[in-house]
């Protein structure tokens, strides 16, 4: 699929969605198998001005119904492969909140109607603070909560990492992360904003390390984003990954022994270690780690982000002293959808920034090194 074809398909879908009253502040469910259709669907929602809500068809029916109702989803994009499970979830959501049941759009069954829509970009009065996505956390510590990420924080996130590791015209990127995880945002939109080739890995292959490695090798992928556990599987099983030149690792602490294995196996590859969460557009700090260190640091703030390590009284602690890590700046999400109390608890006033600015209380412990680099020390409540 060329960029020209992708643009035309996304524009037509966006016009179709506009006809269903999709626009700024509108949540659109996206439940498609990982495919080119999924990329078209995601871009179509953004071009229409809506915020996409990723829905994994492998989730339990009850969770899907909760997410649809809780987010007040106006429209749901799906296709034949995911229709049955989503139809059942929509029925449950309609029972829970009859007034907010979504309208279904099937990319395959409705293809003729979508194709008849205008091919030009729709005109949308979009503000940088309008939501781009609504992504639910795992809910491992309670009821799942939806993080609202804005166009502003997405744009800053893309620019920040691109400055650290610029794309080349020959780069080939790999989309293998579930869109229900915030790491997928840069994986998809970072690649497309750079005009790079993007290889979309089917769901089943993304779960099989051997199949994933074979796709990376066959497609001559040059840029990869993984959690450390997947990186460990790829290097332990001694997969040959061909032309990899940039490997971003985030989502979990990176161990020094794993870093040594990776740098020995892929000597021509640049490794980046990133730290963050869904509430800060996936990542807020970065470093190019060295194998000489016993503890791999999480580095320094990304562009336009501010990091504080504070004590219980919200006062900065000296270098070498542990404190709670707070994040401020351009990467902050708007907050948690429909949960003002929790938003106020986690996104607090920033006493060190401009008037009216906020900072996110991460719940993580960290400490500054003397050279201005951060060490991650684990959860504050562990």
N, C-alpha and C positions, 0 to 999 in steps of 0.2 A: 504494500500500500504506500503510495507516494505521499509527500506532504500536501500536494495539490488535491489529491483525492480525499485525504483525511480532512482537509479544511472544508471541502464541499459537503462531505457527508455530515460533518459536525455542524455546519451552518444550517443545513436542511433540518436536522434534528432539533437544533435550537429554535428555529421558526415554529416547528411543530409543537414544541414545548411552550413557546410563548403563547400559542393559541389555546393552551390549557392553563393559562394564567400563571405560568412560571416566570419569576423575576427575582429581583433582590429580596432577601429574607425568606425565600421559598425553599423548603427542603424537598429534594427529589431523591427517592430511593434508587440505588443502583445495584441490581442483583443479576449479574451476568457472569458466565464462566470466563476465566482469564483468556482473552482473545482480542483480536482487532476490534470487534464490536464493543468490548469493554472500554477501549481507549476512545472510540468514537462517542460512546455514551457519556463518558466522563467529560470530554471536551464540549459536547453538545449542551450538557447541563451548565457548565461554566459560561459558555457563550450566551446562553439564555439569561444569565444573571443569577441562576439558582445556586444552591449549595448542595453538593452531592453527599448522600448518606450511604456508605458502603454496607452491603448486606451479604454476608457469606451464606450461601445455600446449605452449607454443612452445619450451620448453627442449629440448635434445637428450635423447633417450631415456636415454642413459648417465648424464647428470646427474640426471635425475629418479629413476632407480633408485638412484644413490648417495645422494641425499637421503633417500629412503624408508628405506633400510637403515641409513644413518649415524645418523638420528634415532630409530631403532627405533619407527617409526610403527605404532601399534596399529590404527588405523582410518583409512580413506581415504574422504572425501566426494567424490563425482563425479557426473556425469550423462551423458546420451547424447552430448552434444556433445564431451566430453573422454574418453569411455570407452576408445576404441581405443588412444590413445597411453598412457593410464595403465595399461590392462591389460597392455600390453607391458612398461612400466616395473616393474609389480608382479611380473611373471614374472622379470624380471632381478633384482629385489631379493630375491625368494624364493630364487633360485639362489645369491645372495651370502650371504644370512643366513636360512636356512630357518625358524629358530625365531621370527623377528621379522617375518614377512610380514604385512601389514595385512589386516584384514577390510574388504571394500568395501561402502559404503553409496551407493546411487544415489538421489539426491533425487527423480528422476522415476519410475523403476521401483519404488522402495520407498515411493512417496508414500502408498499406502493404509495400510501398516503404521505409518508415521510419524504419519499423521493420527489413528490410533486410540490414540495415546499420550495420557497426561493433559495437560491444558492449563495446569495450575498450575505455578508455578516449582519445579524440583527442589530438594531440600534437599541442599546440598553444604557440607562442612566445608572452607572455602577460607581460606587465609592470604594476606595481602598479598604475601608473598615467594614464593608459588607462581607458576610460569610462566604467562604469558598467551599468548605467541607464541614461536615458534622461527623466526628468519629468517636465511637463509643470505646471506653476503656474496658478492660477485661472483666471488671466486676469481681475480681478475686478477693477484694476486701469489702464487698457489699454489693448493693445494687449498681449495675452498670450506669455510668454517667457519660453524657455526650459532651465532648470538647468541641467548641466552635472556633475553627481556624479562619482567619480573614485573608483576603487577597493581599493585604499589606504584609502580613507575617510570612505568607508563602513566597511573595516576591523577594523579600529580604533574605529568606533562607536560601533561595536559588542563587541569588547574587553572591551571598557570602561564601558558599562552598565553591562556586565557579571561580571566585578570585583565588581561593586556596589551590585548587587543582583545575586549571582551565581546560575546557574541551578542545580537541583538535577536530579538523574537518573529517578525519578518517575514523573517529571514535565509533565504537559499536557498544551500546549499552544493553543491559539485561534487566527485564522486568519480570521478577519472579516472586516478589513480596505480595502477600494478600493486601488488597486495597483497604482492608479493615485495619491495617497498621499504618501509622503515620509515616514510617520510612518510605512507603510507596509513593508519597507525594513528590519527593525529589527524584526518586527512581524514574517516575514517568515524566513529570513536568520539567525537571531539570534537563533531561535528555532532549525533550521536544523544543524547549526554549533555545537550546544550543544548536538545533538543526542536526543532531546526531542520529544515527540509525538506532532503532530500538527493537530488540528481539523480545517478543512476548512469549514467555514460557507457559505452556498449558499447566493447569492445576496439578494434574497427576505427576507430570515430570518434575514440577517444582518440589514435590514431596519426596522424590527419589534422588538421592545424592548422585548416583551413577548416571541416571538420565540427565540430570541438570548439568553435570560435568561434560557429558557428551555434547549437549547443545552449546555450551560455552565454547568448547573446542571447535565444533563444526562451524559455528557462526563467527568464529574468531573475535569473540567478545573482548573488549579492551578495558571496560570499566564495570566494576561489580560492587554491590552493597550487600553485606551480610551481617548477621549477628555472629558473635564469636563461636557459638556452638556449631553453626553450619560451616564456618571457616575451619574449625577443628576437624569436622568430618571430611571436608574436601582435601585437607592436607594429610590427614592420617591415612586415608585410603589411597593416597599418592596419585590422585587424578592429575592428568596433564591438562593444564588450562591455557595452553597456547600463548596468546598475545596479550594477556592481562598486563596493563600498565598502571592502573589505579584501582585500589581496593579499599573501600570505606568500611570500617567496622564500627558498629554502634549497637545500642539496645541492651547490652550486658557488659559487665566489667571484662576488660581484655587482660588475660594473664600474660606475664612476661615469658613463660615457657612456650606458650602458643605463638607469641610474636616471634620468638627465635625460630620456631619451626617454619613459620610462614616466610620470613625473610631469607632463610636458607633455601627453601624450595622455590621461591619466586624472587630471584635476586634483582631482576630488572623492574620490579613493581613498586610503586609508591603506596605505602600504607598510611591511612588516616584513621585516628581513633577519635570518635565523636561521643559526646555525652549530652543527654537531654531527655525529653519526655513529650507526650502528646500536647501538653499544655504550653510548650515553647517551640512549636513548629518542628518537632522531632529532636532538634539538637540546638545546644547553646554554647558549647565549647568544642575546641578541636586541638589536636596536636599531631605532628609527625613523630611517632614514638621511636625511641632508641632501644636497641637490644641490650645496651649496657646497664640499664636500670632494673633494679629488683622489682619495683612497683611501676606499672605503666601509668603515667599521669593522664588526666583528662584535658590538660592544656590550658588554653586561654580563651576568652570570649570570642565568639564569632562576630563579624562586623555588625555594628549597631546594637549589640547586646551588652549588658552590664551584669557583672557577677559580684555578689557580696557573700562573705562568710561572716555570719553574725552570731552573737550569743543570745541568750534567752530574752535579754532586754533590747534586742535589735541594734546592738552596738558592734562595730567591726572588731574582730579578734586579730591579734598579731599573727604574723607568719609563723608557721609551725604549730599553731594551736587549732584544735578541731572546733568547728562550729557548724551551724546549719547553713546550707547553700540556698541563696535566694537569687532569682534571675529577673532582670528587668530589660526594657528596651523593645526593639522592633519585633522580636520573635514571639511576644506574648499573645496567647489566644484571647478571644473576647471573654471567655469564661465557660461555665457549664450551662448547657441549654436548659432553661426552665428551672434552674436551681440557684436562685440568687443568694440564699444563705450560704451554700457551699462555696459559691464563687467569692463571696466576701471573706470567707474564712481562709481561702487559699491564695487569692489575688488581693494583696493588701497594699496600703499606701506606701509608696517609696519615699522615705524621708531624705534620700540622698539625690533624688532626681528632680526634674522640673515639676512645677506645681501641677497636681492632678495626675501624676504618673503613678504606675503600679509596679509591684514586683510579685513574682510567684514564689510561694513558699514550697520548696521541693520536697521537704521531709528527708532529704539526704544530708549526710555529714561529709564535710570536706575540710581541707586545710591548704593554705597557701604555702608554697615553697619560697625560699628566699629570692629565687629568680623570677617570681611572679607567675609560676605555673601551679595549677591545681592538682591535688591528689584527691581521689574519691575514696571515702572511708566506709561506705555502706549506709544503711537506713538508720535514721535517728531513733526509730521505734523498735529496732531489732533487739 
